[in-house]
């Protein structure tokens, strides 16, 4: 089963090189968290809460940071490139649960890619309104699949440039907010206003947190570079939690800037809320030019984050195929490109199907596709995060040394309650999302059953377990 891969130690000649310093890990975490979620979802959070929507981001940041401390503790015990599946397997030793965690992570990646693709189409429409949104999203996923197949996604320079560009976009919003405040035009009372549509303010914040949590995801990927980090026991706690804290502060400040510069109802009604801030005409710069520039920045930010998801999906399938969990065809890699091309094609088809169903299914036509798939992503990740915290608590006293980081137990319990509360409210508020989750899990289950009943023990040539030749 999948947990065998989790605990597989490569031969000495094939071990990953420990070259990532603490400072590099900090910026890696910051870049992972500072993704494109806030470019896509800030208007939906404003619609759920009102002018005080920054509180939803603050609460989401806090719960995510507490969850990050559980990851930090577990990484200092088990500095291996496997993440949540390893921790849950260590804590419970249950193959079915480990498989469910792996499939949930894969499903979250599918849903996230679909949500981000929909966000890309929104900003693309600001530049060219001609093509239908569905066509744009499908072509976007196809393009990233081709790029991944070619293999240039491992270019550190390209990824760093994209991360820099997305940070520049958020800095532009902050500058606009500061300029607006300096001119004396800010109405700070907006920051305490709740427009909940009749719901209690606490429920409105829960609804907002469920959406804002999408913007805080990504930190869990940091655990996957544990085997490549210099002195992980020392580096991980400070870099992981520190990177999340800085990203969280930036998100809260961006939310405050948006609330102070643009009326909340305008943000709530916009599918590209941060672009509304740029188009408010506060800076003494040509608004049309700024609008085009920011739309391009947002599209680059979304591309960067989606590319990470597209890279991840086939490699999860590749690893599962090597352990005879899914059909061995997913372990095939291209002879020259060394890319898992079958997994790439399958992943692209699944994301494309999500986009088509989300566009035409009657029960979701009243819900923006960005919101629908973002919520599905969050449900999967909240389930994973809650189990990671439980695993952290269950593994207390095991495999510890004097250098093991120890997260605060009261905070972990608070984080567990927070994750479960957001998960429960999200399901209660939108039970349809469970159908989407069930459908994605069913895809993984079907693949498992196909391998179980019809699979071959022989793996494809070049797909031996732990094959170090697989390239991104």
N, C-alpha and C positions, 0 to 999 in steps of 0.2 A: 504493500500500500504506500500512500504518499509519504508516510512518516519515515520510511526507510531513506528516502532522498534527503529528508530534513537532517538526519543524523549522519549522513554519509560524509566521511572525512576524505578528501582527496589525497592522493599519494604525495609524498614530500615534494616531488618535482613539479607537481601541479597545484600546489597551494597558492592561494591568492597573496599577492604582495601587500604587506602593510605599509602603505605610503600616504594615507590620508591623515593629515594632522588635525588637531583639535580646532584650529582656526578654520581650516578648509571644511571640516564637518559642520561647523556653525553656519557657514554660508551655504553649504549644501542643504541643510535643514531649512534655512531661511528661504532659499530659492524654491524648495519643494512646497512649502506652505504658502508662500506668496505667489500662488498660481493665479488662475484666471477666474476663480469662483466669484470673487467680488465684482468683477467686470460684468458678470452675467446675472447675478442674483440680488444685488443690492435693492433694486426696485421692488422685488417681491417681498423682501424683508420689511421694507418701508410700508408696503401695503398691509402687512400683517400686524404691525405694531403702531405705526404713526411716527411722529417726529422723534420720539424717543427710541427709534430702532437701533441706535448705537448701543443701547443696553443689551439687546439681543446678541450683538457681536461680542460685547464684553463678557457676557455669560458663556457664550460658546467658546471663546478663547480660554476662559478659566477652566471649563470642563475638559477641553482638549489638552490643556497644559498638564492637568492632573493625570489624565490618561497617559500623556507623554512621560510622566515620571515613572509610571509602571513599566513602560517600555525601557526606560533608562536603567531601572533596577535589573530587569531580566537580561538586557544586553550585557551588563557587567558580569552576570553569571554565565551566560551562554553567548559569547561573541561570535555567532555564526550567521551566515547569510540565509536566513529562513524566516525570521520574523514571527508573526502570530501563530502560524501553524506549528512551529517548533515549540513555542511556549505552552500551547494548549496540549500538545502531545506529551511534553514533559510532565505536565500537571496531572493529566487524566489518563494517558496511555490508551486512549480509545480511538481505534482506527476510523470508525464512522464519524466521530466528532472532528477528528483531524481532516478527514475528507471534506466534511461540511464547511469547515473554516476555509479550506483551500478553494472550494467552489464558490463560497460567498465572496472571497476576495476577487476571484475572477469575474464574478457577476457584477460586483461593484465597479470594476474596471470597465466592463461593457456599458453599464448604465451611465457612468461618468463620461465616457467618450461620446455617447449619444447626446447627453445634455450639453456638453461643450460644443459639439458640432452644431447644435441648434443655436447656441449663443453666437457662434461664428457667423451663421447665416443672418442673424439680426444685424450685426455690425456691417456685414457685407452689403446688406440691403441699403444701408446709408450711403454707400458708394455707388451701387448699381441696383436699381429696383427691378430690373428686368426678369432675371431667372426666378422660378419658383423656389421657395425656401427648401423644400424637400430635395430638389435637384442639387442645390448648393451643398446641403449637408452630405448627401451621398457622394458627390464628387470630392468633397473635402476628405471624407474617410478613405475613399479610394486613393487619393493623392498621398495621404500619409502612409497607407499600406504599401504603395509602390516605393516611397522613400525608405521605408523600413526594410523592404526587400533588397533594395540597392545596397543598404548597409551604412549610409552616411549618418545614421542617427547617433553613432557613438562619437561624433565630432564634438569634443569638449568646447571648442571655440564657438560653434554654432549654438550649442545649448546655453553657454554663458552669455552670448550676445542677446539671445531671446530673453533670458532672465533679466538682463540689464534693461532691456526695452520695456518689459512689463513693469518693472519698478519705476522707470521714468514716467510711465503713465499715471501711477498712483501719486508720484511726487507732483505732477502737474495739478492734480485735483487738490492736493494739500496747499500748493502755492495759491491757487484760486481762492481757497477758503481763508487763508491768512490775509490775502489782499482784500477780500470782502470785509473781514473783521477790522482791518486797519483803516478802511474807509468809513467805519462806523455804521455800516448798514446791516450788521448781523442782528437777528432777533433770537437771543439766547433762550427765550421762553419756549421756543420750538422744541428744544432738546428734552423737555419734560412733558410734552404732549403725547397722549395716547389716543389713537383712533382705532378702536378694536371691533367696531361693528356690533357692539352689544356684549361682547365677551368680557370677562374679567381681565384686567391688565396682566395678571400672572399667566393666564392661558394664552394671551396674545404674545407674550414674551417667549413662551414655550414654542409657539408656532413659528416665531421669528428665529429662534435658536435652531430649530430643526432645519431651516433653510440656510441660515448663516454657517452652520456646521460644515456645509459643503465646501466653504471657502477655507476652512481650517484643516481639511484633510490633506494628506500628503506626508505628514511627519512619520507615519508608520513605515514609509519607504526607506527612511534613514537606517532602520535596523538591518536592512539588506546589505549594507556596506560594512557591517561589523567586522568581517574577516579581513577587510582592507584598511582598517583604522589603526593607527599607531597608539598603543596603550589605551584600548577602549575603556578600561575601568576608570581611567582618569578623564578621558576626553568626552565620552558620551553624555554623562549627566549634565555637565555644564553646557556643552554645545547643543544638545537636543532641546533641553528646556529653555536655554537662553535664546536659541533661534526661534522657537515658538513664541516666546514672550515678546521679542522684538516684532515679529510678524503680527502678533495680536495687537500690539500698540498701534502699529501702522494702520491696521484694519479699523480700529476704533476711531482713530484720528480722521481717516478718510470718510467714515460714516458721519462723523460730526461735521466735517467740511461740506459734505453733500446736503445734510439736513439744514445747515445755515445758509446755503447759497441758492437752493432751489425749493420751492414749495413742496411739501410732502406729497400732496395729491398728484403733482406733476411727476415726481419720482415714481410713485406707485403705479401710475398709468403708463409709464415708459418701459419698453422692453430693453432699453439701453440707457439706464438711469445715469451712469457716470458721464455719458455723452451729453446729457442735459446740463450737467454742471459746466462742462466746457462751452456749451452753446449759450450759456446765460449771459455772455458778453461782459464779464466782469474784468477780465484782463484787457489792457489796451493793445490788443492784437486782433488781426482780422479773424472774425469768428468762423467764417467759412473755411479758411485755411486750417484753423485749429481743429475744427470738427473733422476734417479729412484726416489730419495727422493723428488725432486721438483714435479714430476708427481703425486706422492701420495699426496703431500700437495695440489696441485691444485684440485685433485679429492675430497679431504676432503672439501675444500673451496666451491666447486660447490655443493657438497652434502648438506652442511649446508644451503646455500641459497635456493636450490631447495626444501629442506624440509620445509622451511618457507612457500613457495608457496603452497605446497601440504597440509599443515595444514590449510592454509587460505581458499582454494577453497570450501571444503564441508561445512565450517562454514558459509560462505556467503550464500550458498544454504539453509542451515538449517534456518538461520534467515529469508530469503525470504519466505521459506515454512511456517514458523510460522505466517507470515503475509498474507497468502493466495495469494502470488504473483506468486509462482511456485507450482507445484503439492505437496500435503502434504506428499508424500512418502519420499521427501528429508528431512523431519523433523524426520524421524525414527532414533533412536539411538539404538545401540546394548545393549542388556539386561545386559551384564556383563562388557563389555569394555567401555560402555558409549560413543562410538564413532559414528559419523554420517555416518554409513557404506554405505548407499545408495548414499549419496553425494560423498563419497570417490570413490566408483566404477564408478560413472558417470564422475567425474573429471578425473580419470585415463583414461577412455575411450576417452574423448575429447582430452586430451594431446596426447594419443597414436595415435589418428586419425590425429592430426596435424603433427606428426612425419612421419606417413605413406604417407600422401598427400605431405608433403614437400620433401620426398625422391623420389617420383615417378611422381609428376605432371610435365608435360613438360615445363610449363612456368616458373618453378623455378629451373630447373636442372642446370642453369648457375649461380645461386646464392647460396652461402653456406647457409645451413639450419640455422646455428647459426645466420648469418646476417639477414636472412629473418624474423625469429621469434623475434629477438631482435628489429628489426625495427617496427614490428607490436606492440610489447610491448610499445615502445617509443611513437608511435602515440596515443595509448590510454591514456598513462600517460600525454603527452603534452596537450591533450584535457582536462583532469581532472585538471591539474595544472593551465591552463589558466582560467578555470571556478572558481577555488578556489581564484585566484587573483581578478577576477571580483567580486566574492562574498565578499571578504575582503573589497574592495573599496565600494561596495554597502551597506554594513552593518556598515559603519563608522557612529558614533554617536548613535548607538543602543547598548543596553546592556553593556555599558561601565562604568567602575569605575575608581577611581584614580590609581588602580593597573593594569589596562589593558595595555598590551604592544602595542605600536603603531609603525608599520613598516613605513619606509620612503615612502611617496607617489611617488616621482619621481623614486625611485628604483623599486617600484611595477609596475609602468607604463613601465619602461625599461624591467622588467622581463616578463610582459605580451607581449610586442612586441617581445622579444626574444623567448618565447615559441611559439607564433604564427608563427614567421619567420622560426623556425626550423621545425614546423609542416607543413607549406606550402611548404618548400623546399623538405622535405622528400616525400610528396605526389607527387610533380612535378617530382622529380628525379626517383621515383619508384611508379607509380600509381597502379601497381599490388597489392601493400600492402593494398590498400583500399578494394580489394576483400576479402582478409583474414580478415580484420576488420569487414566487412559486414557479412561474414560467422559466425564469433564468436558472433556478436550481434544478428544474426538471431537465434542462439541456444537459447539465453536468451528469445527472443521474442516468439519462439515456446513453450517454457516452460510456459511463461506467458499466452499464448492463450489456452494451454491445461488446465491450472488451471481455466482460466476465463470461459471456456465453459463446462468443464467436472469435475472440482474440487469439492471436498466435503468440507463442512464447518467443519466437524469433523476432528480433528487432531489425528495423531497416539498417542497411549498411551505413556506417558512419554515425549511428545513433546509439552507441554503447552508453551504458550508464556512466554518467559523469564525464561524458565526452568533452574535453576542454577546447575542442576546435570550433564549438558553436560561437559565432560572432553576432553582435547586435547590428 
